[in-house]
Every structure is written in structure tokens, then in C-alpha cells.
């Protein structure tokens, strides 16, 4: 996941959603063959305002606000059941996507042009998606909102939702996803067992992360698995199967592709469903053609270690630590296959990936025997290297205060902890896959399936004045960026308050300076820019942009 709420990123984000959800040819002829699949889907029963049952399958909302979904069957059945049970969540997610389109690309003419481009860009994606996943997506699409049929038919529309991560990643080439992951095992964990933790710092607005689904899937072929997902999504960004194999994804540096191929989330879904070892995961990843660069972080109970599968359109590498019991991953490649990759080298030098990598190493060194609780504490850490205060929301921090979710796996025990809102600061809810899948088919009352006595409590930060200040900072940031874009005036007291509630963040001073500059208050702008210069700036491009503003402002003052 450069500054996420900058106007440039917002514009690119809008295009991302447009490309992902609107760039679909209405004449798409590829429709999956569902004739091999028998279906016997009953009508769902509504038990409460947030609990539904469909035979032994169910959706329910737990006390922490996470939705827990259990579905079983063949690919088409999985899609139909998921679509039926999560209908409202799915349609709400679609609404969020389409509203982004209207917000960022209001011109119907431009939307039409982009649809034509994406019809061409996505022309071959269907050739790279396995038939079983086409059938599952087709099943879900039966429950898509009719409100957006004007954009595209439900099936192709949902199909391309699965490429949103990849398309956005490639389109902007700015790392919208700034995820941090680490694993420890052997003498680096308290009990010697493998432990994996990650933040999914994929931010596309608060509404996108509002309704998280913890899906427990029992397919008729392959392994049972869980994943953290959202309405309409069958791909996997974080998950573990009943063999103790885990997958998470970390975006790498990509160039813009010429054609869409296999979405990364469907590659990881296939790994989770059909692999039980790192070697099997590598074999699956090798046979799929992708269209962006990604690190697939794989942990294995059978291998008792973790490894990175680094994929890109024209290269493939595997990275494993030698004579060590710790693996760290941010957003750059580490395998020998990418040693001479110019984009990767530049990304290491210019982005915040290397900084977060070193911060994870630093915190792990301070915590020689990692436990689930200490892993969560690392994911929630808000400071920079040497514990420096770098401002809340700085992307150099492991906790960027915007995560979609944080997650901790203990594969050898089939245990997983998933964060609840806000960000990854809420309670981490514990699940035992042994118990979940043993009891799921008998759970006719659709009761929550978490192991509540093993939950990890919310971050104490939530009860502090600093947290309330952060929330106020976010509100003020929205007002100030809007004022800059619209050339509107705002009270200077708001600018002063903006600085007070998050004084250590470089971008606060940069935005204040930008507002003053656009309003021709050059002395005030220069003071703000020079203050920003003293803070921990996120990336080299950000530092260069700041330097340009300082030079321009000084010229204005002459």
C-alpha cells in the first residue's frame, strides 16, 4: 500500500476501481460450464439481523464485529452458498466500489473510454483462471446487485473485481499495498513452533474494511481452509488450510503490464486449497502466469518453516533463510533471481520497504522468543527505527494506522488470530481450525466459532488521548486536502489544530505548507515546509517533492 491520501493517489485509486469494476466488455463470451456440478441449494434462513443459515452452512457476526462464514460443496455450490449467505455484504461492497468510480471519475465520457481500454486489457484473463474458480465466481455473481448491470453483466463484473489488487498495483506503480510480514520458529519462538504474523496495509477507504469476513471453506476437492476476505471475493490475501499451510501476499515493484493474466489472489487460493508443503506451493505458483510482481509468503507446519515465493510476469524466485529461524518480508524481493532487477533495487532505495524491513528485524531482536501476544505487539508498533517518534500514520511504521487487518498464524496447532476494527488495534479473535471444521456441519444454530478464551485484547492505545487525536487528524486531513484541491479557504485555527494532533508526522507540515503556498502565503508556507524537512519523510520521491516546494517558495519570496 508515498502518501495514500494525496490527491494523486486518490485519483489513481479511483481509476483502479474503475478499471477493476467497470472495464468489462458486455460481449464477453466466456461463461463457465457448470453442468458437471450438482447443486441442491435450499433457501437461506434468517435467524437474526446478522445471522443466516443455509442447511449446515452459515454466516454470523461475532461480538467483535467480524463476520464468520462457513460453506461447503463443489465449486458452483460454494459460489451459490457464499453469494446467498453474504448477499447484503457483497452488494454493499459493490456499492462502495461504484461510488469510488463516481467520486473520482464523474465524467461518463471518460468512464466509457476506460471501459473500452479494460475490455482490451482484460481480454485474455479468462484463459488464465482455473475452471473451478470460474464456476465459483459465476455462482457468487448470481447474487450481484442489479443496480450495476448498466456497467457490465454480473459474472464478468465479479471476475474482474478479483484483479482489482493487481490492476491498482500495476496502474499506479506506487505500492498501494505496504504490507509487513514475519515468521519465527525453532529457538526464536517460546515453544519452538512456527509463528507467522502480517499486516495487510491495503487501504481503499474505511468503508472497504468495514465488513470483514472470516471464511471457513470446505471444498469437495482439496484441503479445507480459512481466509480473511470481503463480500464477492473468493481469492486469498491471508489464509491457512487444515494441513497447517499458510499464505499471505506482499506487493513488489511492478511495471505496467500489457495484458491481464492470473490475479494473484487466485494463485494463492489455489495454493491454499491444494498444497500442504512449501515444495507443493512452489509447483502451483510456477504453473500460473501473473501480471504483477508479488511476494507470496508461505508457512508450512509440515516443513516447520516459512519461505518466500517471488513471482512477476518475467521472473520467478524462491527465498529461504539459511541457518536461521526467522524470515522477514516487506515489499521488495530478496531471492537471487532478482539480485540484478533494476526496479527492485530502485524500490529498496526509494520506498519505505527497506525501512520497515529493518524495523521488523529490530523488534524481533528485542523479542528473542516470539509468542502470539508479542507478535501482535510488533504488528501494532507505531514508532520508527530506534523507537523514534515518526508520527501516527507514517508508512515507515509497521502499524500505519490504516490496516485492513492484522493476522497471526500458529500452523502446527492450526490456530489463527484475526484483528477486529479499528485497523488492527481491536481484539485479535482466536480460531482453532481443528474445532471449527469438526463442529461446523453440526452448527445448525449458526453460533460464532471463535475460541474466545484465547483472544488477544485490544491495543491499550485505543483508550488514550493520542488515539482520539489521530482520529481528529484524519478528519482534518480530509478537510485540508479537499480545500487544497478545490481552492477553498479554511480557518487557520484548523491548520494549527492539525499540527497539534499529529506533530511528528512530516506530511502534516507538508500539507499545511501546501495550503499556504496555494493561497500565496509564502513565508508561512516556507516555515511549514522546513519543519516537514526535519521529520521522518516517507520516501525519496516525497523528499524530492518537498525540496521542489521549498525551492519554489524561496523564489516567490525574492
C-alpha positions in Angstrom: 0.0 0.0 0.0 4.1 7.6 -0.8 1.2 9.3 0.8 -2.0 7.5 0.5 -4.4 10.3 0.8 -2.5 12.6 -1.5 -4.7 13.8 -4.4 -2.6 11.9 -6.9 -3.2 8.6 -5.1 -6.9 9.3 -4.7 -7.1 9.9 -8.4 -5.2 6.7 -9.2 -7.3 4.8 -6.7 -10.5 6.0 -8.5 -9.1 4.8 -11.7 -8.2 1.5 -10.2 -11.7 0.8 -9.1 -13.0 1.9 -12.5 -10.6 -0.4 -14.2 -11.4 -3.2 -11.9 -15.1 -3.0 -11.8 -16.2 -1.1 -15.0 -13.7 -2.2 -17.6 -15.6 -5.2 -18.7 -16.8 -6.0 -22.1 -20.6 -6.7 -22.2 -19.9 -9.0 -25.1 -17.6 -11.3 -23.0 -18.4 -14.8 -24.3 -16.6 -16.8 -21.7 -19.1 -18.4 -19.4 -18.1 -21.3 -17.2 -19.5 -24.8 -17.8 -21.5 -25.6 -14.6 -23.1 -28.8 -16.0 -20.6 -31.1 -14.1 -21.7 -29.7 -10.8 -24.8 -31.0 -9.0 -26.5 -28.3 -6.8 -29.0 -28.8 -4.1 -29.2 -25.3 -2.6 -32.0 -24.6 -0.2 -33.2 -21.1 0.6 -31.3 -19.4 3.3 -33.0 -18.8 6.7 -32.6 -15.5 8.6 -32.1 -16.2 12.3 -31.2 -12.7 13.4 -30.4 -9.4 11.8 -26.9 -10.5 11.1 -27.1 -14.3 11.1 -28.2 -16.6 8.2 -28.2 -20.4 7.8 -28.4 -22.4 4.6 -28.5 -26.1 5.6 -25.4 -26.6 7.7 -23.7 -23.6 6.1 -24.0 -20.2 7.8 -23.0 -16.6 8.2 -22.9 -14.9 11.6 -21.5 -11.8 13.2 -19.4 -12.2 16.3 -19.1 -9.9 19.3 -16.0 -8.1 17.8 -17.9 -7.3 14.6 -16.2 -9.9 12.3 -18.5 -12.0 10.1 -17.9 -15.7 10.3 -18.8 -17.7 7.2 -18.8 -21.5 6.7 -19.6 -23.0 3.3 -19.0 -26.5 1.8 -19.6 -28.2 -1.5 -18.4 -28.2 -5.1 -17.1 -25.1 -6.8 -20.5 -23.9 -8.1 -22.2 -24.7 -4.8 -19.5 -22.8 -2.9 -20.2 -19.8 -5.0 -24.0 -20.0 -4.7 -23.9 -20.6 -1.0 -21.4 -17.8 -0.4 -23.4 -15.4 -2.6 -26.7 -16.3 -0.9 -25.4 -16.0 2.7 -23.3 -12.9 2.1 -25.7 -11.2 -0.3 -26.0 -7.9 1.6 -22.3 -7.7 2.4 -21.5 -8.4 -1.3 -23.9 -5.8 -2.6 -22.6 -3.3 -0.1 -19.0 -3.9 -1.3 -20.1 -3.4 -4.8 -21.8 -0.1 -3.8 -18.6 1.1 -2.2 -16.6 0.2 -5.4 -19.0 2.0 -7.7 -19.3 5.1 -5.5 -15.5 5.4 -5.8 -15.9 5.5 -9.6 -18.5 8.3 -9.3 -16.4 10.2 -6.9 -13.1 10.1 -8.8 -14.1 9.8 -12.4 -17.5 11.5 -12.6 -17.3 12.0 -16.4 -19.4 9.5 -18.2 -17.3 10.0 -21.3 -14.1 9.1 -19.5 -15.7 6.1 -18.0 -16.7 4.9 -21.4 -13.2 5.3 -22.7 -11.7 3.4 -19.7 -14.2 0.6 -20.2 -13.1 0.2 -23.7 -9.5 0.1 -22.6 -10.2 -2.5 -20.0 -12.2 -4.6 -22.3 -9.0 -4.8 -24.3 -6.7 -5.1 -21.3 -8.7 -8.0 -19.7 -9.3 -9.8 -23.0 -7.3 -12.8 -22.0 -7.8 -13.1 -18.3 -10.4 -15.8 -18.6 -7.7 -18.0 -20.2 -5.6 -17.9 -17.0 -8.3 -18.6 -14.4 -9.0 -22.2 -13.5 -12.4 -23.5 -14.4 -13.3 -24.4 -10.8 -12.8 -20.8 -9.8 -14.8 -19.5 -12.8 -17.6 -21.7 -11.6 -17.4 -20.4 -8.1 -17.3 -16.8 -9.2 -20.3 -17.5 -11.5 -22.2 -18.8 -8.5 -21.5 -15.7 -6.5 -22.4 -13.5 -9.4 -26.0 -14.7 -9.2 -26.3 -12.5 -6.1 -24.7 -9.4 -7.5 -26.7 -6.2 -7.4 -28.9 -5.5 -10.4 -28.2 -1.8 -9.8 -24.8 -2.1 -11.6 -25.8 -4.2 -14.6 -25.6 -0.9 -16.6 -21.8 -1.2 -16.1 -21.4 -4.9 -17.0 -23.1 -8.2 -16.6 -22.7 -9.8 -13.1 -20.3 -12.6 -14.0 -17.6 -10.6 -15.9 -18.0 -7.8 -13.4 -17.3 -10.1 -10.4 -14.5 -11.8 -12.3 -12.6 -8.5 -12.7 -13.1 -7.5 -9.1 -10.6 -10.2 -8.4 -8.0 -8.3 -10.4 -8.5 -5.0 -8.5 -5.4 -5.5 -6.3 -3.3 -6.4 -9.3 -4.6 -3.6 -11.6 -4.3 -0.9 -9.0 -0.8 -2.1 -8.1 0.3 -2.0 -11.8 -1.6 1.1 -12.7 -0.2 3.4 -10.1 3.2 1.7 -9.5 3.2 3.3 -6.1 2.6 0.4 -3.8 -0.9 1.0 -2.5 -0.2 -2.2 -0.5 2.6 -1.7 2.0 2.3 -4.9 3.9 4.7 -6.2 6.6 5.2 -9.9 7.4 7.5 -12.0 9.5 7.9 -15.6 10.7 9.9 -17.2 13.5 10.4 -20.8 14.5 12.8 -23.0 16.5 14.8 -21.1 19.1 13.1 -17.8 18.1 9.7 -18.8 19.5 8.7 -19.6 23.0 7.5 -23.2 22.3 9.8 -23.8 19.2 6.8 -23.9 16.9 6.4 -21.9 13.7 4.7 -18.5 14.2 3.7 -16.1 11.3 2.3 -12.6 11.5 1.3 -10.0 9.0 -0.4 -6.6 8.5 -2.4 -6.2 5.3 -2.0 -2.5 4.8 -4.4 -2.3 1.8 -6.3 0.9 2.2 -9.1 1.8 -0.1 -11.3 3.8 2.3 -12.8 3.0 5.7 -16.0 1.5 4.1 -14.0 -1.1 2.3 -12.6 -2.5 5.6 -15.8 -2.2 7.5 -17.3 -5.7 6.9 -14.5 -8.3 7.1 -15.4 -11.9 6.6 -13.6 -14.8 8.2 -14.4 -17.5 5.7 -14.1 -21.2 6.5 -14.3 -23.2 3.3 -14.8 -27.0 3.0 -14.5 -27.8 -0.8 -15.3 -31.2 -2.2 -11.7 -31.3 -3.6 -8.5 -30.2 -1.9 -8.0 -29.1 1.7 -10.3 -27.2 4.0 -9.1 -23.7 4.7 -9.8 -20.3 6.3 -9.2 -16.8 4.9 -9.8 -13.2 5.7 -11.9 -11.8 2.9 -14.8 -9.5 1.9 -18.1 -9.7 0.0 -17.7 -11.1 -3.5 -14.1 -12.2 -3.1 -13.1 -15.9 -3.4 -9.3 -15.1 -3.7 -7.0 -15.2 -0.7 -4.9 -12.5 0.7 -4.3 -14.1 4.2 -5.2 -17.7 5.0 -4.4 -21.1 6.4 -5.5 -24.6 5.4 -6.2 -27.7 7.6 -2.7 -29.0 6.8 -1.1 -26.0 8.5 0.0 -24.3 5.3 -0.4 -20.5 5.3 -0.3 -17.9 2.6 -0.1 -14.1 2.6 0.8 -11.7 -0.2 3.2 -8.7 -0.2 3.2 -6.4 -3.3 6.5 -5.9 -5.1 7.6 -3.3 -7.6 5.8 -3.7 -11.0 5.8 -2.2 -14.4 2.6 -1.6 -16.2 1.5 -4.9 -17.9 0.1 -5.2 -21.4 -2.5 -7.8 -20.6 -4.2 -9.2 -17.5 -3.4 -12.8 -16.6 -4.0 -14.7 -13.4 -4.9 -12.5 -10.4 -2.5 -13.1 -7.5 -5.3 -13.8 -5.1 -6.5 -16.7 -7.2 -2.9 -18.1 -7.3 -2.8 -18.0 -3.5 -6.3 -19.5 -3.3 -5.1 -22.5 -5.4 -2.0 -22.9 -3.2 -4.1 -22.8 0.0 -6.6 -25.4 -1.4 -4.1 -27.8 -2.9 -0.7 -27.5 -1.2 0.4 -28.9 2.1 4.2 -28.2 1.8 6.4 -25.4 0.5 7.5 -27.5 -2.4 3.9 -28.1 -3.5 3.2 -24.4 -3.1 6.1 -23.6 -5.4 4.9 -26.0 -8.0 1.5 -24.4 -8.1 2.9 -20.9 -8.3 5.3 -21.8 -11.1 2.5 -23.0 -13.4 0.5 -19.8 -13.2 1.2 -16.7 -15.3 0.8 -13.4 -13.3 0.7 -9.8 -14.5 2.2 -8.0 -11.4 5.1 -8.6 -9.0 4.3 -10.2 -5.7 5.9 -12.0 -2.7 3.9 -15.0 -1.6 4.8 -15.7 2.0 4.2 -19.4 2.7 4.4 -21.1 6.1 4.3 -24.8 6.5 3.6 -26.9 9.6 5.0 -30.0 7.8 8.2 -28.2 6.9 8.3 -26.3 10.2 9.5 -23.1 8.5 8.5 -20.4 6.1 9.7 -19.3 2.6 9.0 -16.6 0.0 7.8 -17.3 -3.5 8.6 -14.2 -5.5 6.6 -14.0 -8.8 6.5 -11.5 -11.6 5.5 -11.6 -15.2 9.0 -12.4 -16.4 10.8 -13.9 -13.4 10.4 -16.4 -10.6 12.4 -16.8 -7.4 12.3 -18.6 -4.0 13.9 -17.2 -0.9 14.6 -19.2 2.2 16.9 -18.3 5.1 20.0 -20.4 5.6 20.9 -21.5 9.1 18.3 -19.3 10.6 14.9 -19.4 12.2 13.4 -16.1 11.2 12.0 -14.7 7.9 11.1 -11.1 7.3 9.2 -9.6 4.3 8.1 -6.1 3.4 7.7 -5.0 -0.3 10.9 -5.9 -2.1 12.3 -9.1 -3.4 15.2 -11.0 -1.7 15.9 -14.1 -3.8 18.9 -14.4 -6.1 16.6 -14.3 -9.1 16.0 -10.6 -8.5 19.5 -9.7 -7.5 20.1 -7.6 -10.6 16.5 -6.4 -11.1 16.7 -2.6 -11.6 13.1 -1.9 -10.5 13.6 -3.9 -7.3 16.9 -2.2 -6.5 15.3 1.3 -7.0 12.4 0.3 -4.9 14.7 -0.7 -2.0 16.5 2.7 -2.2 13.5 5.0 -2.7 10.5 3.4 -0.9 9.7 2.7 2.8 10.0 -1.1 2.3 13.7 -1.4 3.5 12.9 0.8 6.5 10.0 -1.4 7.6 12.1 -4.5 7.0 14.8 -3.2 9.3 12.3 -2.2 11.9 10.9 -5.7 12.0 14.4 -7.1 12.4 15.0 -4.6 15.3 11.8 -5.5 17.1 12.3 -9.3 16.6 15.8 -8.9 18.1 14.3 -7.2 21.1 11.8 -10.2 21.4 14.0 -13.3 21.1 11.2 -15.7 22.0 8.2 -14.7 20.0 4.7 -15.6 21.2 1.3 -14.8 19.6 0.9 -11.9 22.0 4.3 -10.4 21.3 3.8 -10.9 17.5 0.6 -8.8 17.8 2.5 -6.1 19.7 5.0 -6.0 16.9 2.3 -5.6 14.3 0.8 -2.7 16.3 4.1 -0.9 16.8 3.8 2.8 15.7 7.3 4.0 16.0 10.3 4.1 13.7 13.8 2.7 13.9 15.4 3.1 17.3 11.9 3.7 18.6 11.8 7.2 17.1 8.5 9.0 17.1 7.7 9.5 13.4 4.1 10.5 13.6 0.9 8.4 13.6 0.1 7.1 10.1 3.7 7.3 8.8 4.1 4.5 6.3 7.6 3.7 7.7 5.9 2.4 10.8 4.8 -1.3 10.9 1.4 0.0 12.2 0.5 2.6 9.6 -2.9 3.1 11.3 -4.9 2.0 8.3 -4.5 -1.8 8.0 -7.4 -3.8 6.6 -6.4 -6.5 9.1 -3.6 -8.0 11.1 -3.3 -11.8 11.5 -1.1 -14.3 13.4 -0.8 -18.0 12.5 0.4 -20.9 14.6 0.3 -23.5 11.8 1.4 -26.6 13.8 -1.5 -26.1 16.1 -3.9 -24.9 13.4 -4.6 -21.7 15.3 -5.1 -18.3 13.9 -5.8 -14.8 15.4 -7.5 -12.2 13.3 -7.8 -8.5 14.3 -11.0 -6.6 14.6 -11.7 -2.9 14.0 -10.4 -0.3 14.1 -7.5 -1.1 11.8 -5.6 -3.9 13.6 -6.0 -2.2 17.0 -9.1 -4.1 18.1 -9.2 -7.5 19.8 -7.5 -10.3 17.9 -10.1 -13.1 17.7 -8.7 -16.6 18.1 -9.8 -19.6 15.9 -8.8 -23.3 16.2 -9.3 -24.9 12.8 -9.4 -28.3 14.3 -12.5 -27.3 16.3 -14.0 -25.1 13.6 -14.1 -27.8 10.9 -15.0 -30.6 13.4 -18.1 -28.7 14.6 -19.1 -26.7 11.5 -21.5 -29.2 10.0 -23.3 -29.6 13.3 -23.5 -25.8 13.9 -27.2 -25.6 12.9 -27.8 -22.6 15.1 -25.0 -20.6 13.3 -23.2 -19.8 16.5 -19.8 -17.9 16.5 -16.9 -20.3 16.1 -14.1 -18.4 17.7 -12.0 -19.7 20.7 -12.9 -16.7 22.9 -10.7 -17.7 25.9 -7.6 -17.4 23.7 -8.4 -13.9 22.2 -5.7 -11.2 22.4 -7.0 -8.0 23.9 -7.3 -4.7 22.1 -4.4 -2.2 21.9 -4.5 0.0 25.1 -3.7 2.8 22.7 -7.4 2.9 21.9 -8.1 4.4 25.3 -5.6 7.2 25.0 -5.9 10.9 24.1 -3.3 10.2 21.4 -5.8 7.9 19.6 -8.5 10.5 19.8 -6.1 13.0 18.3 -5.3 10.6 15.5 -8.9 10.3 14.6 -9.2 14.1 14.6 -6.1 14.3 12.4 -7.8 12.0 9.8 -10.8 14.2 9.8 -8.8 17.4 9.5 -6.6 15.9 6.8 -9.7 15.2 4.7 -10.8 18.8 5.1 -7.4 20.3 4.3 -6.8 18.1 1.2 -10.3 19.0 -0.1 -9.6 22.7 0.5 -6.3 22.5 -1.4 -8.0 20.7 -4.4 -11.0 23.0 -4.5 -9.0 26.2 -3.8 -11.3 26.9 -0.9 -10.4 28.9 2.2 -10.4 27.3 5.7 -9.8 28.7 9.2 -6.2 29.0 10.1 -7.2 27.6 13.5 -7.8 24.3 11.8 -4.3 24.3 10.4 -2.9 24.9 13.9 -5.1 22.1 15.3 -3.9 19.8 12.5 -0.3 20.3 13.6 -1.2 19.8 17.3 -2.9 16.5 16.9 -0.1 14.8 15.0 3.1 17.0 15.3 5.6 14.3 14.5 4.3 13.4 11.0 6.1 15.1 8.2 3.1 15.1 5.9 1.1 17.2 8.4 3.5 20.1 7.9 3.8 19.4 4.2 0.0 19.8 3.7 -0.1 22.9 5.8 2.7 24.3 3.7 0.9 23.3 0.5 -2.3 25.1 1.7 -0.3 28.3 2.5 1.6 28.1 -0.8 -1.6 27.8 -2.9 -3.0 30.8 -1.0 0.1 32.8 -1.7 1.2 33.0 2.0 4.8 32.1 1.1 6.5 32.9 4.4 4.1 30.7 6.3 4.5 28.0 3.6 8.3 28.1 3.8 8.2 27.7 7.6 5.9 24.7 7.3 7.9 23.0 4.6 11.2 23.5 6.5 9.6 21.9 9.6 8.5 19.0 7.4 12.1 18.6 6.3 13.1 17.9 9.9 10.7 15.0 10.3 11.0 11.3 9.1 9.9 11.6 5.4 8.3 8.5 4.0 10.1 8.0 0.6 12.7 9.6 -1.7 10.0 10.9 -4.1 8.3 12.5 -1.2 11.5 14.2 -0.1 12.2 15.4 -3.6 8.6 16.8 -3.9 9.2 18.7 -0.6 12.5 20.1 -1.8 10.9 21.4 -5.0 8.3 23.2 -3.0 10.9 24.7 -0.8 12.8 26.0 -3.9 9.6 27.3 -5.5 8.6 29.1 -2.2 12.0 30.7 -1.8 11.8 32.0 -5.4 8.4 33.5 -4.6 9.8 35.3 -1.6 12.6 37.0 -3.5 
